């Protein structure tokens, strides 16, 4: 239940995703979305310039640290860990179609900022993770049966709202590779 773009732990993350609701709970189970271009544009010129020079490290193991910590988790996920070593992505990414700049860090997979002290990196990432979740950049999608959501992973983050227990939510998902 963290804000993220899908699979940024890969060298070439997917460009988009499509989610189709098959079963929805009687209440809750929405999905939140946040615009990374709007979040970037709302920053000061100085901050935009500073961030545009930075590289972030994205890591599968960081995103799945709870699963890895479970009994047998490391063994179960060992092949995924080996297949997905940490990768570097720019903190600010230019969308290849719109040419808009957008933030490209997320609280699930972004481990740290390259060439910064841990304390500096953590403070900056904490600021950015809080910034991208501000209400002015977000919307909440309420699912209905057969609803479809289609998002551009390059400039959008999302997070599920897991407030529907004991209800059930079942989706079909298509991930669009670059």
SEVEX-748128 format. One record per residue (C-alpha): residue in one letter; x, y, z. Coordinates in steps of 0.001 Angstrom, whole numbers, plus 500000, padded with zeros to 6 digits. Layout:
N
AXYZ
...
//
This chain:
178
X500000500000500000
X502763502413499020
X502912504933496199
X504855503480493280
X505394503152489569
X505466499534488478
X508734497637488395
X511140500584488517
X513642498021489824
X514077496914486174
X516388498636483677
X513401499167481326
X510232499374483441
X506876498897481706
X505388501966480034
X501882501372481276
X499317499117482867
X495672498262482344
X493570496987485237
X490101495478484774
X487807494904487761
X486231491443487883
X485093491371491535
X484860494448493721
X484148494726497431
X480909496196498754
X482895499137500083
X486407500481499627
X489146499027497451
X489751502192495429
X493040503022493693
X494833506340494086
X496811507919491239
X499315510783491302
X500720512861488429
X504506513032488523
X504630515832485945
X502264517972488053
X504336517184491155
X507527518230489353
X506006521433487943
X504876522489491447
X508467522529492724
X510563525696492725
X512860526327489754
X515902525773492022
X514587522407493238
X513706521340489689
X517228522189488538
X518847520417491508
X516784517250491067
X517394517142487306
X521066516322487909
X520447513402490280
X520342509640489791
X518341507296492028
X518989503657492842
X515902501419492525
X516001497982494112
X513758494896493955
X514956493806497405
X513945497159498892
X510435496852497452
X509981493307498707
X511873493597502000
X508869492434504067
X508449489314501917
X512188488624502017
X512158488948505841
X509411486313506227
X510516482792507171
X511792481234503931
X511271484496502063
X514832484966500890
X514950481403499563
X511578481793497846
X512611485074496172
X516309484295495613
X515978483951491839
X514087487271491573
X516758488959493708
X519506487579491452
X517595488487488261
X516927492048489463
X520042493716490860
X519740497417491774
X519413499779488781
X519866503501488237
X517232505887486880
X517252509694486682
X515298511371489488
X513651513535486815
X512521511783483669
X511452513406480388
X508347511757478945
X509218510522475436
X505898511632473921
X504906514807475788
X508453516039476575
X507202516986480041
X509510516452482986
X508300514328485868
X509632512890489103
X510797509295488858
X511274508120492434
X508827506102494502
X508598504934498080
X508340501253497174
X511419500716495013
X513673503795495299
X516420502911497736
X518602506029497683
X520079508904495688
X523439508091494125
X526511509981495412
X524706511393498481
X525261510573502113
X522566508274503482
X521117511023505694
X520955513491502778
X519425510924500466
X516823509873503059
X515810513491503793
X515425514311500103
X513529511121499282
X511223511580502295
X510440515092501053
X509712513846497526
X507618510879498703
X505470513242500775
X505316515803497957
X503994513391495292
X501136512339497585
X499764515875498063
X496055516092497208
X496595518573494368
X498436515913492340
X496220512939493134
X492873511445492273
X490949508498493656
X489452505937491279
X486369504123492558
X486030500702490999
X482830499210489619
X482421495784488085
X484085495848484632
X485741499218485306
X489016499672483459
X491929501877484489
X494764502520482048
X497776504511483227
X501119505679481917
X503743504282484270
X506335506811483102
X504652509813484780
X502074508272487105
X502278506629490490
X499494504612492047
X498627502866495267
X495799500584496282
X493574501551499188
X493378498359501237
X490312499277503250
X487886496577502105
X488619493621504395
X486912491149504617
X485632491957501120
X487254490623497981
X488800492488495065
X489860490547491972
X491421492221488948
X492840491287485576
X496028493126484765
X497933493797481563
X501416495254481768
X502645497059478657
X506336496642477905
X508352499289476100
//
